[in-house]
Amino acid sequence: SKAMNEQHSHDHEHTEPPSSTELRVKSIESLLVEKGLVNSETIDKIIDTYETKVGPNIGKAIIARAWTDPQFKSDLLDKPDIAISAFAEIGGQGEQIRVLENTNQVHNLVVCTLCSCYPWPILGLPPVWYKSAPYRSRAVADPRGVLEQFGTTIPTNVEIRVWDSTSEMRYLVLPQRPEGTENWTEEQLIELVSRNSMIGVEIVNPPTMGTVNE
């Protein structure tokens, strides 16, 4: 079944023009590039660092710790702000974070129907698809179809819960630990976790044959 557990309190369009801040940033970026003070390749590298490296790695470390430390997992689910504070600073703008545990009965999927509210201190910058109107609307209307697009098939007997992020509440999915990793260290487990699995569009797959586990 599909469930929308959190909703924005007002109606809105799924596609909005860029904010004045975004327009100013793009204008400044274009001017700096035009004046030769920076180049677009450098800007792209900086964005890539925060989008795919720094942020997601913090989230991966949190997930790996939860998989290996039962007390940390309990704290992460019950007092996420305190547990996560050991890894990153969150809540700087007053937002809270909630951790959603995937189980054999429930699979959680995160979306922001209003814009792209996202736990960037632990996941980095949101991916382009997360901010797109098709994802934001279809994740609510047809979550199984969206998951299929990511190559993720959830059994029909597993409930899919869709959580709508807001400026006050952000979500982090705690994916299930894959089988075959019982003796793995945190460092090894980190390599299995993907940013997408912490949003809920993917699961963490078991290690492939030939994976070295020393």
C-alpha positions as CSV (number, residue, x, y, z in Angstrom):
1,S,0.0,0.0,0.0
2,K,1.0,3.6,-0.5
3,A,1.0,6.1,2.3
4,M,1.8,9.8,2.5
5,N,2.9,10.3,6.1
6,E,3.8,13.9,5.9
7,Q,2.3,16.6,3.7
8,H,2.8,20.3,3.2
9,S,0.0,22.4,4.6
10,H,-0.7,24.3,1.4
11,D,-1.2,23.7,-2.3
12,H,1.6,24.5,-4.7
13,E,2.8,24.0,-8.2
14,H,5.3,21.2,-8.9
15,T,7.5,23.4,-11.0
16,E,8.6,26.9,-9.9
17,P,10.8,29.5,-11.5
18,P,14.3,29.8,-9.9
19,S,14.4,31.8,-6.7
20,S,15.9,35.2,-6.6
21,T,18.9,33.7,-4.7
22,E,19.4,31.1,-7.4
23,L,19.3,33.7,-10.1
24,R,21.8,35.9,-8.3
25,V,24.1,33.0,-7.8
26,K,24.0,32.0,-11.5
27,S,24.5,35.7,-12.5
28,I,27.6,35.9,-10.2
29,E,28.9,32.6,-11.5
30,S,28.5,33.7,-15.1
31,L,30.2,37.0,-14.4
32,L,33.2,35.4,-12.6
33,V,33.7,32.9,-15.5
34,E,33.4,35.7,-18.1
35,K,36.0,37.8,-16.2
36,G,38.4,34.8,-16.1
37,L,38.4,34.8,-12.3
38,V,37.2,31.2,-12.1
39,N,36.5,28.6,-14.7
40,S,33.4,26.5,-15.0
41,E,35.4,23.3,-14.6
42,T,36.5,24.3,-11.2
43,I,32.9,25.1,-10.2
44,D,31.7,21.8,-11.5
45,K,34.4,20.0,-9.4
46,I,33.4,21.8,-6.3
47,I,29.7,21.0,-6.8
48,D,30.6,17.3,-7.5
49,T,32.6,17.2,-4.3
50,Y,29.6,18.2,-2.2
51,E,27.0,16.3,-4.3
52,T,28.7,12.9,-4.5
53,K,31.7,12.8,-2.1
54,V,31.7,14.8,1.1
55,G,28.0,14.7,2.0
56,P,27.1,11.1,1.0
57,N,30.2,9.8,2.8
58,I,29.0,11.2,6.1
59,G,25.6,9.5,5.6
60,K,27.3,6.2,4.7
61,A,29.3,6.3,7.9
62,I,26.2,6.9,9.9
63,I,24.5,3.9,8.3
64,A,27.5,1.6,8.7
65,R,27.7,2.5,12.4
66,A,24.0,1.8,12.8
67,W,24.5,-1.6,11.2
68,T,27.4,-2.6,13.6
69,D,26.4,-0.8,16.8
70,P,23.0,-1.7,18.2
71,Q,23.1,1.1,20.8
72,F,23.9,3.7,18.2
73,K,21.1,2.4,16.0
74,S,18.7,2.7,18.9
75,D,19.9,6.3,19.6
76,L,19.7,7.1,15.8
77,L,16.1,6.1,15.7
78,D,15.0,7.6,19.0
79,K,17.2,10.7,19.2
80,P,18.6,11.2,15.7
81,D,19.7,14.8,16.2
82,I,22.0,13.8,19.1
83,A,23.3,10.6,17.4
84,I,24.0,12.4,14.1
85,S,25.7,15.4,15.8
86,A,28.8,13.2,16.3
87,F,29.2,13.1,12.5
88,A,27.8,16.4,11.2
89,E,26.2,19.6,12.3
90,I,22.5,19.7,11.5
91,G,19.6,21.8,12.4
92,G,21.4,25.1,11.8
93,Q,18.2,26.6,10.3
94,G,15.8,25.0,12.8
95,E,15.0,21.8,10.8
96,Q,14.8,18.4,12.5
97,I,15.7,15.1,11.1
98,R,14.0,11.7,11.4
99,V,15.5,8.4,10.6
100,L,13.3,5.8,8.8
101,E,14.2,2.2,9.1
102,N,13.5,-0.2,6.2
103,T,12.4,-3.6,7.3
104,N,11.0,-6.8,5.8
105,Q,7.5,-5.2,6.2
106,V,8.1,-1.6,5.2
107,H,10.2,0.3,2.6
108,N,10.5,4.0,3.0
109,L,10.9,6.6,0.2
110,V,11.7,10.3,0.6
111,V,10.5,13.1,-1.5
112,C,9.9,16.8,-1.2
113,T,6.8,17.8,-3.2
114,L,7.2,21.5,-2.5
115,C,10.8,22.0,-3.7
116,S,13.9,20.0,-2.7
117,C,14.2,20.0,1.1
118,Y,17.0,17.6,1.8
119,P,19.4,16.7,4.6
120,W,22.4,18.2,2.8
121,P,24.8,18.1,5.9
122,I,24.7,14.3,5.7
123,L,23.9,13.6,2.1
124,G,25.5,16.5,0.3
125,L,23.7,18.4,-2.5
126,P,20.4,16.9,-3.7
127,P,20.7,15.0,-7.1
128,V,19.1,16.7,-10.1
129,W,16.4,14.0,-10.3
130,Y,15.3,14.6,-6.7
131,K,14.5,18.2,-7.6
132,S,12.7,17.4,-10.8
133,A,8.9,17.8,-11.0
134,P,8.3,14.2,-12.4
135,Y,10.0,12.6,-9.4
136,R,8.3,14.9,-6.9
137,S,4.8,14.1,-8.3
138,R,5.2,10.5,-9.3
139,A,6.9,9.4,-6.0
140,V,3.6,10.3,-4.3
141,A,1.2,8.9,-7.0
142,D,3.1,5.8,-8.1
143,P,6.0,5.0,-5.7
144,R,6.4,1.5,-7.0
145,G,6.7,2.8,-10.6
146,V,9.3,5.3,-9.5
147,L,11.3,2.6,-7.7
148,E,11.2,0.4,-10.8
149,Q,12.8,3.2,-12.8
150,F,15.7,3.0,-10.4
151,G,15.8,-0.8,-10.9
152,T,14.4,-1.4,-7.4
153,T,11.6,-4.0,-7.1
154,I,9.8,-4.1,-3.8
155,P,7.7,-7.3,-3.1
156,T,4.0,-6.6,-3.2
157,N,3.6,-7.7,0.5
158,V,6.0,-4.9,1.6
159,E,4.3,-1.6,2.4
160,I,5.9,1.5,0.8
161,R,5.7,4.6,2.9
162,V,6.3,8.0,1.2
163,W,7.6,10.8,3.4
164,D,7.4,14.4,2.3
165,S,10.3,16.5,3.5
166,T,9.7,20.1,4.6
167,S,11.8,23.0,5.8
168,E,11.1,21.9,9.3
169,M,11.6,18.1,8.9
170,R,14.1,16.1,6.9
171,Y,14.4,12.4,6.5
172,L,17.2,9.8,6.3
173,V,16.4,6.2,5.3
174,L,18.2,3.5,7.2
175,P,18.4,0.7,4.6
176,Q,18.5,-2.9,5.5
177,R,21.9,-4.4,6.0
178,P,22.5,-6.9,3.2
179,E,23.1,-10.6,3.9
180,G,26.7,-11.9,3.7
181,T,28.2,-9.0,5.5
182,E,27.9,-10.3,9.1
183,N,31.7,-10.1,9.7
184,W,32.3,-6.9,7.7
185,T,33.9,-3.8,9.4
186,E,32.3,-0.4,9.3
187,E,34.9,0.7,6.7
188,Q,33.9,-2.2,4.4
189,L,30.2,-1.6,4.9
190,I,30.5,2.1,4.0
191,E,31.5,1.0,0.5
192,L,28.2,-0.8,0.0
193,V,25.9,2.1,1.0
194,S,24.8,4.5,-1.7
195,R,23.3,7.9,-1.5
196,N,20.2,6.7,-3.3
197,S,19.6,4.0,-0.7
198,M,19.5,6.7,2.0
199,I,16.8,8.4,0.0
200,G,15.0,5.1,-0.5
201,V,15.0,4.8,-4.2
202,E,17.5,1.9,-4.0
203,I,18.3,-1.0,-1.6
204,V,21.7,-2.0,-0.5
205,N,22.5,-5.1,-2.5
206,P,24.5,-8.0,-1.1
207,P,28.2,-8.0,-2.0
208,T,28.9,-9.5,-5.4
209,M,30.8,-12.7,-5.9
210,G,34.5,-12.1,-5.7
211,T,34.3,-9.3,-3.3
212,V,37.3,-9.3,-1.1
213,N,36.5,-9.3,2.6
214,E,39.7,-9.3,4.6
